[in-house]
Amino acid sequence: MTDVQDDLARRLSDVRKARGWSLEDLAEKSDISRATLSRIERGDTSPTAVVLGQLAKAFGLSMAELFGFGPASYDAKVGLRDQPLWQDPETGFLRRSVSPAVSGFRGSVIEGTLPAGAIISYSVPPLPDLEHHLVLLDGNLCVTLGDKRHDLQTGDCLRFRLNSPNSYHAPGPDPARYLLTVITP
């Protein structure tokens, strides 16, 4: 398991314990089995992006806050080697925390790379009214927010408040690479 996966497993366990929740409590709130949650917290398996979305919703945190990679204090510069990279084991989606969530800032920036043909769907947003600014750097990306579909090409920007089920599809033929700025309300 990578350092990022170790950190994520530890973070998920710490967040659950800080709330005083048992694995059974979290299973009920997230609709993820207790056994799966236990394997994730032990680092035996890496959660998928969809599972992380369910956990973020259960904890009432943004995905960036769920990852929790930001230090208690921050340096103005975040070097490339200090930007954690996580890969979804199901879709191959790569998530790089360009500007991780830190105390005192409401925003974070991630770079996402979704392989051609891959789709990630979230049934509910983790927090209401999360402000998003997505800039497509390479490829094509279809973003569906509720029942509204947005087809993006390189250079397009999509800005929205996330309040509905949503999905991201890289129709190909190349991967879709984008920067996403997320600002908590």
LONUBA-730204 format. One record per residue: x, y, z of N, C-alpha, C in turn; residue in one letter. Coordinates in Angstrom, 3 decimals. Layout:
REM LONUBA-730204
PT       nu       nv       nw      cau      cav      caw       cu       cv       cw dolum
PT        X        Y        Z        X        Y        Z        X        Y        Z     A
...
This chain:
REM LONUBA-730204
PT       nu       nv       nw      cau      cav      caw       cu       cv       cw dolum
PT    0.853   -1.180    0.000    0.000    0.000    0.000    0.895    1.237    0.000     M
PT    0.490    2.244   -0.747    1.266    3.474   -0.860    1.094    4.342    0.374     T
PT    1.967    5.351    0.514    1.837    6.297    1.621    0.482    6.990    1.577     D
PT    0.006    7.346    0.379   -1.280    8.017    0.248   -2.391    7.102    0.747     V
PT   -2.331    5.842    0.383   -3.354    4.900    0.848   -3.271    4.707    2.363     Q
PT   -2.051    4.643    2.907   -1.878    4.554    4.365   -2.497    5.770    5.038     D
PT   -2.180    6.958    4.519   -2.712    8.202    5.092   -4.229    8.241    5.013     D
PT   -4.783    7.810    3.882   -6.228    7.816    3.707   -6.897    6.844    4.680     L
PT   -6.355    5.658    4.813   -6.923    4.669    5.742   -6.895    5.215    7.171     A
PT   -5.773    5.800    7.556   -5.641    6.375    8.901   -6.611    7.541    9.087     R
PT   -6.732    8.388    8.066   -7.622    9.548    8.146   -9.073    9.103    8.333     R
PT   -9.505    8.123    7.553  -10.887    7.641    7.654  -11.171    7.087    9.047     L
PT  -10.232    6.323    9.579  -10.395    5.779   10.928  -10.430    6.905   11.963     S
PT   -9.525    7.874   11.829   -9.478    8.992   12.779  -10.757    9.816   12.764     D
PT  -11.293   10.093   11.569  -12.522   10.881   11.462  -13.681   10.133   12.115     V
PT  -13.766    8.842   11.857  -14.844    8.037   12.459  -14.731    8.046   13.981     R
PT  -13.536    7.800   14.484  -13.335    7.732   15.937  -13.560    9.091   16.597     K
PT  -13.161   10.175   15.929  -13.367   11.520   16.487  -14.844   11.820   16.681     A
PT  -15.687   11.196   15.882  -17.132   11.386   16.018  -17.745   10.424   17.025     R
PT  -16.920    9.504   17.533  -17.433    8.529   18.484  -18.273    7.448   17.837     G
PT  -18.082    7.221   16.543  -18.874    6.243   15.804  -18.163    4.890   15.782     W
PT  -18.943    3.856   15.910  -18.434    2.500   15.689  -18.438    2.234   14.184     S
PT  -17.819    1.137   13.789  -17.890    0.748   12.375  -19.339    0.494   11.968     L
PT  -20.139   -0.039   12.888  -21.554   -0.286   12.598  -22.288    1.030   12.356     E
PT  -21.977    2.059   13.170  -22.596    3.376   12.977  -22.272    3.921   11.586     D
PT  -20.999    3.854   11.220  -20.590    4.378    9.913  -21.203    3.559    8.788     L
PT  -21.290    2.256    8.962  -21.907    1.399    7.944  -23.354    1.825    7.700     A
PT  -24.064    2.108    8.784  -25.466    2.527    8.665  -25.584    3.888    7.972     E
PT  -24.704    4.817    8.319  -24.774    6.174    7.768  -24.283    6.251    6.315     K
PT  -23.388    5.336    5.926  -22.781    5.412    4.593  -23.324    4.396    3.604     S
PT  -24.061    3.401    4.101  -24.559    2.305    3.264  -23.415    1.488    2.661     D
PT  -22.340    1.362    3.448  -21.191    0.537    3.082  -21.073   -0.520    4.172     I
PT  -20.808   -1.753    3.802  -20.782   -2.825    4.797  -19.683   -2.605    5.838     S
PT  -19.937   -3.089    7.039  -18.968   -2.992    8.123  -17.670   -3.684    7.719     R
PT  -17.770   -4.834    7.082  -16.577   -5.589    6.670  -15.728   -4.770    5.697     A
PT  -16.376   -4.127    4.736  -15.641   -3.297    3.770  -14.982   -2.122    4.472     T
PT  -15.708   -1.473    5.371  -15.141   -0.346    6.109  -13.922   -0.785    6.922     L
PT  -14.010   -1.934    7.532  -12.897   -2.453    8.319  -11.669   -2.706    7.441     S
PT  -11.886   -3.318    6.274  -10.768   -3.570    5.343  -10.142   -2.267    4.865     R
PT  -10.979   -1.249    4.618  -10.473    0.061    4.180   -9.630    0.685    5.287     I
PT  -10.132    0.692    6.512   -9.408    1.306    7.621   -8.112    0.570    7.951     E
PT   -8.073   -0.729    7.739   -6.843   -1.495    7.971   -5.850   -1.333    6.825     R
PT   -6.339   -0.773    5.700   -5.479   -0.620    4.541   -5.380   -1.867    3.688     G
PT   -6.291   -2.818    3.915   -6.292   -4.048    3.124   -6.840   -3.824    1.724     D
PT   -7.658   -2.789    1.575   -8.222   -2.460    0.273   -8.311   -0.946    0.151     T
PT   -8.232   -0.474   -1.081   -8.359    0.960   -1.321   -9.797    1.261   -1.725     S
PT  -10.406    2.288   -1.121  -11.781    2.623   -1.499  -11.835    3.192   -2.914     P
PT  -12.944    2.983   -3.573  -13.155    3.580   -4.889  -13.597    5.031   -4.708     T
PT  -13.617    5.775   -5.793  -14.088    7.158   -5.743  -15.539    7.217   -5.281     A
PT  -16.354    6.271   -5.707  -17.767    6.246   -5.318  -17.895    5.994   -3.821     V
PT  -17.121    5.056   -3.293  -17.145    4.777   -1.850  -16.674    6.000   -1.073     V
PT  -15.635    6.671   -1.559  -15.173    7.893   -0.890  -16.269    8.956   -0.892     L
PT  -17.032    9.033   -1.965  -18.157    9.967   -2.017  -19.196    9.649   -0.960     G
PT  -19.482    8.358   -0.765  -20.447    7.951    0.256  -19.924    8.281    1.656     Q
PT  -18.632    8.082    1.869  -18.039    8.382    3.171  -18.024    9.884    3.433     L
PT  -17.676   10.667    2.419  -17.679   12.130    2.576  -19.072   12.606    2.972     A
PT  -20.091   12.085    2.316  -21.475   12.453    2.636  -21.814   12.059    4.078     K
PT  -21.453   10.839    4.474  -21.753   10.376    5.829  -21.074   11.257    6.881     A
PT  -19.843   11.675    6.614  -19.099   12.512    7.561  -19.450   13.995    7.442     F
PT  -20.124   14.389    6.352  -20.432   15.800    6.149  -19.198   16.605    5.807     G
PT  -18.300   16.008    5.025  -17.051   16.658    4.621  -16.954   16.708    3.102     L
PT  -16.212   17.666    2.591  -15.900   17.653    1.163  -14.882   16.542    0.928     S
PT  -14.711   16.127   -0.306  -13.707   15.106   -0.625  -12.320   15.578   -0.194     M
PT  -12.004   16.845   -0.438  -10.696   17.376   -0.062  -10.485   17.275    1.446     A
PT  -11.513   17.589    2.216  -11.414   17.470    3.673  -11.307   16.009    4.095     E
PT  -11.986   15.132    3.367  -11.923   13.711    3.675  -10.505   13.193    3.482     L
PT   -9.861   13.609    2.398   -8.480   13.194    2.170   -7.590   13.747    3.282     F
PT   -7.851   14.986    3.716   -7.176   15.532    4.876   -5.672   15.566    4.802     G
PT   -5.122   15.750    3.620   -3.671   15.727    3.490   -3.008   17.035    3.883     F
PT   -3.776   18.087    4.004   -3.178   19.377    4.309   -2.638   19.424    5.725     G
PT   -1.490   20.051    5.913   -0.929   20.175    7.261   -1.713   21.185    8.087     P
PT   -1.491   21.171    9.400   -2.174   22.117   10.283   -1.787   23.545    9.928     A
PT   -0.526   23.758    9.587   -0.102   25.061    9.080    0.303   24.838    7.629     S
PT    0.417   25.899    6.898    0.660   25.702    5.484    1.850   26.528    5.016     Y
PT    2.464   26.028    3.958    3.460   26.791    3.217    2.746   27.371    2.019     D
PT    3.147   28.560    1.624    2.518   29.182    0.457    2.752   28.328   -0.785     A
PT    3.913   27.719   -0.884    4.239   26.882   -2.042    3.983   25.413   -1.698     K
PT    3.278   24.733   -2.597    3.072   23.290   -2.468    3.809   22.641   -3.633     V
PT    4.971   22.105   -3.362    5.785   21.488   -4.405    5.130   20.243   -4.971     G
PT    5.478   19.917   -6.188    4.898   18.752   -6.863    5.037   17.489   -6.009     L
PT    6.175   17.308   -5.369    6.378   16.097   -4.556    5.536   16.097   -3.279     R
PT    4.982   17.254   -2.924    4.124   17.362   -1.736    2.641   17.313   -2.086     D
PT    2.326   16.999   -3.339    0.942   16.921   -3.805    0.550   15.445   -3.916     Q
PT   -0.154   14.931   -2.917   -0.480   13.501   -2.897   -1.273   13.066   -4.131     P
PT   -0.937   11.878   -4.623   -1.592   11.294   -5.788   -2.292   10.017   -5.345     L
PT   -3.588    9.921   -5.654   -4.387    8.745   -5.320   -5.005    8.205   -6.595     W
PT   -5.103    6.881   -6.707   -5.729    6.259   -7.875   -6.910    5.397   -7.453     Q
PT   -8.039    5.612   -8.136   -9.240    4.817   -7.917   -8.971    3.413   -8.462     D
PT   -9.053    2.377   -7.617   -8.759    1.026   -8.093   -9.777    0.490   -9.092     P
PT  -10.958    1.084   -9.143  -12.007    0.593  -10.037  -11.907    1.194  -11.442     E
PT  -11.688    2.506  -11.525  -11.724    3.188  -12.833  -10.355    3.618  -13.351     T
PT   -9.364    3.657  -12.476   -8.055    4.168  -12.873   -7.956    5.679  -12.766     G
PT   -9.022    6.334  -12.300   -9.018    7.779  -12.109   -7.862    8.178  -11.202     F
PT   -7.095    9.192  -11.625   -5.999    9.723  -10.812   -6.419   11.061  -10.227     L
PT   -6.195   11.235   -8.924   -6.545   12.465   -8.215   -5.285   12.981   -7.541     R
PT   -4.823   14.138   -7.976   -3.655   14.776   -7.376   -4.119   16.001   -6.604     R
PT   -3.782   16.064   -5.322   -4.152   17.203   -4.483   -3.141   18.316   -4.714     S
PT   -3.429   19.172   -5.697   -2.527   20.265   -6.072   -2.407   21.266   -4.928     V
PT   -3.532   21.672   -4.383   -3.589   22.579   -3.238   -4.544   21.953   -2.233     S
PT   -4.000   21.114   -1.319   -4.855   20.384   -0.387   -5.628   21.305    0.549     P
PT   -6.714   20.776    1.081   -7.505   21.510    2.067   -6.657   21.744    3.311     A
PT   -6.638   22.985    3.799   -5.931   23.326    5.036   -6.792   24.279    5.847     V
PT   -6.560   24.277    7.124   -7.289   25.162    8.027   -7.060   26.614    7.627     S
PT   -8.132   27.387    7.613   -8.041   28.796    7.275   -8.356   29.111    5.825     G
PT   -8.469   28.073    4.989   -8.816   28.251    3.575  -10.080   27.457    3.275     F
PT  -10.971   28.039    2.469  -12.209   27.342    2.108  -12.074   26.569    0.807     R
PT  -11.006   26.796    0.055  -10.864   26.159   -1.243   -9.727   25.158   -1.299     G
PT   -9.821   24.296   -2.285   -8.756   23.348   -2.596   -8.763   23.155   -4.110     S
PT   -7.640   22.663   -4.622   -7.520   22.422   -6.057   -7.028   21.000   -6.263     V
PT   -7.703   20.278   -7.154   -7.227   18.947   -7.526   -7.018   18.904   -9.031     I
PT   -6.128   18.035   -9.442   -5.986   17.694  -10.852   -6.525   16.283  -10.992     E
PT   -7.450   16.114  -11.897   -8.024   14.798  -12.140   -7.685   14.321  -13.534     G
PT   -7.404   13.025  -13.649   -7.206   12.402  -14.958   -8.089   11.168  -14.999     T
PT   -9.083   11.218  -15.882  -10.036   10.125  -16.034   -9.715    9.398  -17.335     L
PT   -9.388    8.095  -17.262   -9.045    7.357  -18.479  -10.183    7.354  -19.503     P
PT   -9.818    7.282  -20.767  -10.813    7.228  -21.846  -11.783    6.079  -21.595     A
PT  -13.071    6.380  -21.689  -14.123    5.396  -21.496  -14.599    5.258  -20.061     G
PT  -13.846    5.807  -19.110  -14.199    5.658  -17.696  -15.321    6.611  -17.297     A
PT  -16.127    6.160  -16.333  -17.223    6.952  -15.779  -17.169    6.839  -14.256     I
PT  -17.312    7.975  -13.587  -17.471    7.994  -12.134  -18.797    8.680  -11.850     I
PT  -19.648    8.017  -11.066  -20.971    8.567  -10.728  -21.138    8.637   -9.220     S
PT  -21.650    9.775   -8.757  -21.927    9.977   -7.342  -23.426   10.190   -7.190     Y
PT  -24.050    9.449   -6.276  -25.501    9.548   -6.120  -25.923   10.798   -5.359     S
PT  -25.061   11.271   -4.460  -25.363   12.478   -3.682  -24.081   13.285   -3.489     V
PT  -24.193   14.607   -3.417  -23.001   15.412   -3.132  -22.625   15.264   -1.651     P
PT  -21.329   15.386   -1.324  -20.925   15.223    0.068  -21.444   16.329    0.979     P
PT  -21.508   17.540    0.464  -22.007   18.700    1.207  -22.869   19.525    0.267     L
PT  -23.941   20.156    0.756  -24.738   21.007   -0.134  -23.978   22.280   -0.501     P
PT  -24.194   22.725   -1.721  -23.684   24.012   -2.208  -22.170   24.109   -2.352     D
PT  -21.469   22.992   -2.481  -20.036   23.076   -2.754  -19.844   23.765   -4.103     L
PT  -19.064   24.820   -4.115  -18.801   25.567   -5.353  -17.662   24.883   -6.102     E
PT  -17.874   24.640   -7.397  -16.885   23.968   -8.246  -16.552   24.827   -9.462     H
PT  -15.287   24.823   -9.828  -14.811   25.440  -11.064  -13.914   24.406  -11.726     H
PT  -14.392   23.809  -12.811  -13.665   22.748  -13.500  -13.154   23.275  -14.828     L
PT  -11.851   23.182  -15.052  -11.227   23.605  -16.304  -10.652   22.362  -16.959     V
PT  -11.133   22.048  -18.163  -10.644   20.881  -18.879   -9.338   21.229  -19.576     L
PT   -8.263   20.543  -19.199   -6.938   20.811  -19.755   -6.665   20.016  -21.021     L
PT   -7.105   18.761  -21.044   -6.871   17.880  -22.194   -8.043   16.926  -22.350     D
PT   -8.343   16.559  -23.597   -9.362   15.558  -23.867  -10.760   16.136  -23.915     G
PT  -11.736   15.250  -23.738  -13.161   15.598  -23.707  -13.739   15.028  -22.426     N
PT  -14.731   15.739  -21.873  -15.347   15.298  -20.635  -16.825   15.623  -20.676     L
PT  -17.635   14.649  -20.314  -19.076   14.846  -20.192  -19.403   14.858  -18.707     C
PT  -19.904   15.985  -18.223  -20.280   16.133  -16.823  -21.801   16.218  -16.759     V
PT  -22.404   15.353  -15.971  -23.849   15.369  -15.796  -24.151   15.791  -14.365     T
PT  -24.938   16.858  -14.247  -25.355   17.390  -12.947  -26.867   17.277  -12.890     L
PT  -27.352   16.347  -12.077  -28.788   16.078  -12.075  -29.183   15.541  -13.437     G
PT  -30.109   16.245  -14.126  -30.515   15.806  -15.465  -29.907   16.670  -16.569     D
PT  -28.954   17.529  -16.233  -28.324   18.423  -17.214  -26.935   17.910  -17.569     K
PT  -26.719   17.731  -18.873  -25.439   17.222  -19.384  -24.625   18.367  -19.968     R
PT  -23.332   18.367  -19.663  -22.407   19.380  -20.177  -21.257   18.666  -20.878     H
PT  -21.123   18.880  -22.178  -20.035   18.292  -22.945  -18.912   19.320  -23.046     D
PT  -17.761   18.986  -22.461  -16.637   19.910  -22.407  -15.529   19.475  -23.350     L
PT  -14.900   20.472  -23.945  -13.726   20.254  -24.782  -12.557   20.993  -24.147     Q
PT  -11.357   20.653  -24.575  -10.155   21.271  -24.037  -10.306   22.790  -23.965     T
PT  -10.013   23.333  -22.777  -10.088   24.774  -22.555  -11.399   25.247  -21.963     G
PT  -12.455   24.436  -22.020  -13.752   24.842  -21.459  -13.698   24.854  -19.938     D
PT  -14.515   25.740  -19.356  -14.667   25.827  -17.908  -16.135   25.617  -17.561     C
PT  -16.383   24.800  -16.575  -17.735   24.572  -16.067  -17.732   24.963  -14.598     L
PT  -18.611   25.908  -14.232  -18.716   26.307  -12.828  -20.130   26.029  -12.347     R
PT  -20.201   25.495  -11.127  -21.492   25.066  -10.611  -21.434   24.882   -9.109     F
PT  -22.608   24.879   -8.504  -22.770   24.492   -7.107  -23.338   23.082   -7.123     R
PT  -22.685   22.214   -6.416  -23.049   20.803   -6.458  -24.179   20.516   -5.471     L
PT  -25.368   20.223   -6.029  -26.543   19.929   -5.213  -27.367   18.777   -5.772     N
PT  -26.756   17.925   -6.582  -27.511   16.850   -7.221  -26.583   15.674   -7.500     S
PT  -27.183   14.534   -7.858  -26.340   13.438   -8.327  -25.500   13.950   -9.499     P
PT  -24.296   13.388   -9.648  -23.404   13.884  -10.692  -22.513   12.771  -11.200     N
PT  -22.085   12.933  -12.455  -21.186   11.933  -13.029  -20.216   12.605  -13.992     S
PT  -19.102   11.915  -14.191  -18.016   12.401  -15.040  -17.632   11.262  -15.971     Y
PT  -17.654   11.540  -17.276  -17.369   10.512  -18.277  -16.358   11.062  -19.276     H
PT  -15.289   10.325  -19.465  -14.292   10.672  -20.484  -14.603    9.816  -21.713     A
PT  -15.301   10.387  -22.713  -15.737    9.572  -23.845  -14.602    9.122  -24.756     P
PT  -13.422    9.738  -24.605  -12.281    9.332  -25.427  -12.170   10.133  -26.688     G
PT  -11.243    9.823  -27.532  -10.372    8.654  -27.458   -9.224    8.810  -26.455     P
PT   -9.020   10.001  -25.919   -7.936   10.251  -24.973   -8.487   10.430  -23.562     D
PT   -7.625   10.306  -22.550   -8.067   10.599  -21.187   -8.493   12.056  -21.069     P
PT   -9.319   12.343  -20.085   -9.714   13.720  -19.772   -8.892   14.157  -18.557     A
PT   -8.178   15.271  -18.699   -7.374   15.813  -17.603   -7.883   17.208  -17.298     R
PT   -8.150   17.472  -16.021   -8.759   18.752  -15.649   -8.233   19.234  -14.306     Y
PT   -8.420   20.528  -14.079   -8.201   21.123  -12.761   -9.566   21.446  -12.183     L
PT   -9.751   21.124  -10.913  -11.016   21.386  -10.240  -10.732   22.150   -8.960     L
PT  -11.312   23.340   -8.878  -11.244   24.124   -7.650  -12.566   23.932   -6.924     T
PT  -12.487   23.553   -5.658  -13.677   23.329   -4.837  -13.623   24.289   -3.666     V
PT  -14.726   25.025   -3.474  -14.806   26.015   -2.407  -15.982   25.649   -1.508     I
PT  -15.691   25.456   -0.219  -16.753   25.098    0.717  -17.585   26.346    1.044     T
PT  -18.884   26.147    1.268  -19.762   27.286    1.572  -19.413   27.947    2.898     P
